[in-house]
């Protein structure tokens, strides 16, 4: 069956957020004819100007949602104004009630959250929007270090399947995963091959921008995180960090997430991975020594963290460093 997609645009949308996913479905359609078709829609028909200054022709929001199988909200700097577009928000809510599968690219997840579609569900967004997202939508289970998240439908609650992705190129990963979900891994693999992109980066892989860029230099936890960097071998569970911050564990965890857009455990893990990666690329210590020095405890735990956050095992970074050294 053909999956009929409605790409939702708004003034100030990011063109790559649209072009990347559209290219995935275009190539998938070549491999599996009739698999996808799409239209560009917005609150007002006519044209929508992107952040790059190019105007794209659009139709109005479809009234007959029976003709739509997937709503994909594109991101961009204009998303804040779009969140205040009552017509668009109401249409997304109606699409959700009708059981239409819904996805967002990059900061488009803010629009889904503004419509209440992500309450008590897991989602991600572009790393630069994570602090804003966590502050404005505390009922969403934000996972800021994921490149995409799939939330299965909850038929008992009348909630549709939801997909959210991180920034720009992560939208390509999300759409390849959608193609694999709809038509099998072989079709997704061929689409990736035609686009000359990797297939597949797992949804759990970290966004490339460090989580710690979410921490403001003047933030209340800057000194604490600086101390953690210097003593990665120590116990950095929430209870221990909260005690050092003179706060209750519950209050500390809530305030930390509000400020950074991430949990304490996510940030500590990232600190350890970044330190371990630098040590491995330096090539001075053994993998076992690095695992101990950076607080992982053992090499298997370090390997799992590397694969989750960097998409590669520690051995990859040691090998890359070795290849780059000049012979003595």
C-alpha positions as CSV (number, residue, x, y, z in Angstrom):
1,X,0.0,0.0,0.0
2,X,1.0,3.6,-0.6
3,X,2.0,5.6,2.4
4,X,0.6,9.1,1.9
5,X,2.8,11.7,3.6
6,X,1.9,15.3,4.6
7,X,5.1,17.3,5.1
8,X,4.0,20.2,7.4
9,X,5.9,23.4,6.8
10,X,5.8,26.8,8.5
11,X,7.6,30.1,7.8
12,X,11.2,29.8,8.7
13,X,11.5,26.0,8.3
14,X,14.8,24.4,7.6
15,X,15.2,23.2,4.0
16,X,17.5,20.3,4.9
17,X,14.9,19.0,7.3
18,X,12.6,18.6,4.4
19,X,15.0,17.7,1.6
20,X,16.7,14.9,3.4
21,X,13.6,12.9,4.4
22,X,12.0,13.6,1.0
23,X,15.1,12.1,-0.7
24,X,14.8,9.0,1.4
25,X,11.2,8.4,0.4
26,X,12.0,9.3,-3.3
27,X,14.8,6.6,-3.5
28,X,12.7,4.1,-1.6
29,X,9.9,4.7,-4.1
30,X,12.3,3.8,-6.9
31,X,13.2,0.6,-5.2
32,X,9.5,-0.2,-4.3
33,X,7.2,1.6,-6.8
34,X,4.1,3.1,-5.3
35,X,5.4,2.9,-1.7
36,X,5.3,6.6,-0.9
37,X,3.7,9.8,-2.2
38,X,3.7,13.2,-0.5
39,X,2.5,16.7,-0.5
40,X,3.6,19.9,1.2
41,X,1.1,21.5,3.5
42,X,0.8,24.5,5.8
43,X,-1.8,26.6,7.7
44,X,-2.3,28.8,4.7
45,X,-2.1,27.5,1.1
46,X,0.2,29.3,-1.4
47,X,3.9,29.6,-0.5
48,X,6.0,29.2,2.7
49,X,9.4,30.9,2.9
50,X,12.2,28.8,4.4
51,X,14.9,30.1,6.7
52,X,17.2,30.2,3.6
53,X,14.8,32.6,1.9
54,X,13.4,30.2,-0.7
55,X,9.6,30.0,-1.0
56,X,8.1,26.5,-1.4
57,X,4.6,26.0,-2.8
58,X,2.2,24.4,-0.3
59,X,-1.4,23.2,-0.1
60,X,-3.6,24.0,2.9
61,X,-3.9,21.5,5.8
62,X,-5.9,18.5,4.6
63,X,-9.4,18.3,5.9
64,X,-9.9,14.6,5.1
65,X,-7.3,12.9,7.3
66,X,-8.4,9.6,5.9
67,X,-6.2,10.6,3.0
68,X,-3.1,10.9,5.2
69,X,-1.0,8.0,6.5
70,X,1.9,10.0,7.9
71,X,2.2,13.5,9.2
72,X,5.8,14.7,9.2
73,X,6.5,18.1,10.9
74,X,9.6,19.8,9.7
75,X,11.8,21.8,12.0
76,X,13.5,25.2,11.8
77,X,13.9,28.5,13.6
78,X,10.3,29.4,12.9
79,X,9.0,26.6,15.1
80,X,8.5,29.0,18.1
81,X,6.0,31.0,16.1
82,X,4.4,27.8,14.7
83,X,3.8,26.6,18.3
84,X,1.5,29.6,18.6
85,X,-0.4,28.9,15.4
86,X,-3.8,27.8,16.8
87,X,-5.0,26.4,13.5
88,X,-1.9,24.2,13.0
89,X,-1.9,23.0,16.6
90,X,-5.6,22.1,16.4
91,X,-5.0,20.2,13.1
92,X,-2.2,18.2,14.6
93,X,-4.4,17.3,17.6
94,X,-7.1,16.1,15.2
95,X,-4.7,14.0,13.3
96,X,-3.6,12.4,16.5
97,X,-7.2,11.6,17.5
98,X,-7.7,10.1,14.1
99,X,-4.8,7.7,14.7
100,X,-2.5,9.1,11.9
101,X,1.1,8.2,12.4
102,X,3.1,11.3,13.3
103,X,6.8,12.2,13.0
104,X,8.9,15.3,13.5
105,X,12.4,16.3,12.2
106,X,14.8,18.3,14.4
107,X,13.0,21.1,16.4
108,X,9.7,20.1,14.8
109,X,9.2,18.0,18.0
110,X,8.5,21.3,19.9
111,X,5.4,21.7,17.8
112,X,4.2,18.2,18.6
113,X,4.9,18.9,22.3
114,X,3.0,22.2,22.1
115,X,0.0,20.3,20.7
116,X,0.2,17.9,23.7
117,X,1.0,14.9,21.6
118,X,4.2,14.0,23.4
119,X,2.9,14.2,27.0
120,X,4.1,11.2,29.0
121,X,5.9,9.8,26.0
122,X,9.5,9.6,25.0
123,X,11.0,12.0,22.4
124,X,14.1,13.8,21.3
125,X,15.0,17.0,19.6
126,X,18.0,19.0,18.3
127,X,20.6,19.3,21.1
128,X,20.5,23.1,21.0
129,X,16.7,23.0,21.8
130,X,16.9,20.5,24.6
131,X,17.1,22.9,27.6
132,X,14.2,24.9,26.2
133,X,12.2,21.7,25.5
134,X,12.8,20.3,29.0
135,X,11.7,23.6,30.6
136,X,8.6,24.2,28.5
137,X,7.4,20.6,28.3
138,X,8.3,18.8,31.6
139,X,5.6,16.1,31.0
140,X,7.6,14.8,28.0
141,X,10.2,12.1,28.7
142,X,12.9,13.9,26.7
143,X,16.0,11.9,25.7
144,X,18.3,14.6,24.4
145,X,21.2,12.3,23.5
146,X,19.2,10.2,21.0
147,X,19.3,10.7,17.2
148,X,15.7,9.5,16.9
149,X,13.0,7.8,19.0
150,X,10.1,5.6,18.0
151,X,7.1,5.5,20.3
152,X,4.7,2.6,19.4
153,X,1.0,3.3,19.2
154,X,-1.0,3.0,22.4
155,X,-4.3,1.9,21.0
156,X,-5.9,1.6,24.4
157,X,-5.3,5.3,25.0
158,X,-6.0,6.3,21.4
159,X,-2.5,7.5,20.9
160,X,-0.8,7.0,17.5
161,X,2.7,5.9,16.6
162,X,5.2,8.7,17.1
163,X,8.6,9.3,15.7
164,X,10.9,12.2,16.6
165,X,14.5,12.9,15.4
166,X,17.4,15.1,16.4
167,X,19.0,17.7,14.1
168,X,18.8,17.8,10.4
169,X,20.7,14.8,9.1
170,X,19.3,12.6,11.9
171,X,16.0,13.1,10.0
172,X,17.5,10.9,7.3
173,X,18.3,8.2,9.9
174,X,14.7,8.4,11.1
175,X,13.3,8.1,7.6
176,X,15.5,5.1,6.7
177,X,14.2,3.5,9.9
178,X,10.6,4.2,8.8
179,X,11.3,2.7,5.4
180,X,12.8,-0.4,7.1
181,X,9.7,-0.6,9.3
182,X,7.3,-0.3,6.4
183,X,9.1,-2.3,3.7
184,X,11.9,-4.2,5.2
185,X,15.6,-3.8,5.8
186,X,16.6,-4.5,2.2
187,X,14.7,-1.6,0.8
188,X,16.2,0.7,3.5
189,X,19.7,-0.5,2.8
190,X,19.3,0.1,-0.9
191,X,18.0,3.6,-0.2
192,X,21.0,4.3,2.0
193,X,23.3,3.0,-0.7
194,X,21.8,5.3,-3.3
195,X,22.1,8.3,-1.0
196,X,25.6,7.3,0.0
197,X,24.8,7.5,3.7
198,X,25.4,5.0,6.5
199,X,22.8,2.3,7.1
200,X,22.2,2.2,9.9
201,X,23.0,4.5,12.7
202,X,20.9,3.2,15.6
203,X,18.4,5.5,17.2
204,X,20.2,5.2,20.5
205,X,23.4,6.6,19.1
206,X,24.3,10.0,20.5
207,X,24.0,13.3,18.7
208,X,27.4,14.4,17.6
209,X,27.3,17.7,19.6
210,X,28.3,17.0,23.2
211,X,25.7,17.0,25.9
212,X,27.9,19.4,27.9
213,X,27.3,22.2,25.4
214,X,23.9,22.3,27.0
215,X,25.5,23.5,30.2
216,X,25.7,27.3,30.6
217,X,29.1,28.6,31.8
218,X,27.3,30.5,34.5
219,X,25.0,27.6,35.4
220,X,24.6,26.5,39.0
221,X,26.1,23.0,38.3
222,X,29.2,24.2,36.3
223,X,31.6,23.8,39.3
224,X,30.1,20.4,40.2
225,X,30.7,19.1,36.6
226,X,34.2,20.5,36.6
227,X,34.8,18.5,39.7
228,X,33.3,15.4,38.1
229,X,35.7,15.7,35.2
230,X,38.6,15.6,37.5
231,X,37.6,12.5,39.4
232,X,35.8,10.2,37.0
233,X,36.7,7.2,39.0
234,X,34.5,8.3,41.9
235,X,30.9,7.5,42.7
236,X,28.8,9.9,40.7
237,X,25.3,8.5,41.3
238,X,22.5,11.0,41.8
239,X,22.6,10.7,45.6
240,X,26.3,11.5,45.7
241,X,26.0,14.4,43.4
242,X,23.0,15.8,45.2
243,X,24.8,15.7,48.5
244,X,27.7,17.7,47.1
245,X,25.2,20.2,45.7
246,X,23.5,20.4,49.1
247,X,20.2,19.3,47.6
248,X,17.8,16.4,48.0
249,X,18.3,13.8,45.3
250,X,14.8,14.4,43.8
251,X,15.2,18.2,43.8
252,X,18.7,18.0,42.4
253,X,17.7,15.6,39.6
254,X,14.8,17.9,38.6
255,X,16.9,21.1,38.6
256,X,19.7,19.5,36.8
257,X,17.5,18.3,34.0
258,X,15.8,21.7,33.8
259,X,19.1,23.4,33.3
260,X,20.9,20.9,31.0
261,X,18.1,19.1,29.3
262,X,19.7,15.8,30.4
263,X,19.8,13.6,33.5
264,X,22.8,13.5,35.7
265,X,23.6,9.9,34.7
266,X,23.6,10.9,31.0
267,X,26.0,13.7,31.5
268,X,28.3,11.7,33.7
269,X,28.4,8.9,31.1
270,X,29.2,11.4,28.4
271,X,32.0,12.9,30.4
272,X,33.5,9.5,30.9
273,X,33.1,8.6,27.2
274,X,34.7,11.9,26.1
275,X,37.7,11.4,28.4
276,X,38.1,7.8,27.4
277,X,37.9,8.6,23.7
278,X,40.7,11.3,24.2
279,X,42.8,8.8,26.1
280,X,42.4,6.1,23.4
281,X,43.2,8.5,20.6
282,X,46.3,9.5,22.5
283,X,47.3,5.9,22.5
284,X,49.3,6.0,25.7
285,X,47.3,3.6,28.0
286,X,45.7,0.2,27.4
287,X,42.0,-0.2,26.9
288,X,41.7,-1.8,30.3
289,X,43.6,1.1,32.0
290,X,41.4,3.7,30.2
291,X,38.2,1.9,31.4
292,X,39.4,2.0,35.0
293,X,40.8,5.5,34.9
294,X,37.5,6.9,33.4
295,X,35.2,5.2,35.9
296,X,33.7,2.5,33.8
297,X,34.9,-0.3,36.0
298,X,35.5,-2.7,33.1
299,X,36.0,-2.7,29.4
300,X,32.6,-4.2,28.6
301,X,30.8,-1.4,30.3
302,X,32.9,1.1,28.4
303,X,32.2,-0.7,25.1
304,X,28.5,-0.5,25.7
305,X,28.7,3.3,26.4
306,X,30.8,3.9,23.3
307,X,28.4,2.1,21.0
308,X,25.4,3.8,22.5
309,X,26.9,7.3,22.4
310,X,29.4,7.2,19.5
311,X,28.1,4.3,17.4
312,X,31.6,2.7,17.5
313,X,33.4,0.5,20.0
314,X,36.6,1.7,21.8
315,X,38.8,-0.4,19.6
316,X,37.7,1.8,16.6
317,X,39.2,4.9,18.2
318,X,42.4,3.1,19.2
319,X,42.8,1.8,15.7
320,X,42.1,5.1,14.1
321,X,44.8,6.7,16.3
322,X,47.3,4.1,15.4
323,X,46.7,4.5,11.7
324,X,47.3,8.3,12.0
325,X,50.7,8.0,13.7
326,X,53.9,8.6,11.8
327,X,56.4,5.8,11.8
328,X,59.4,6.3,14.1
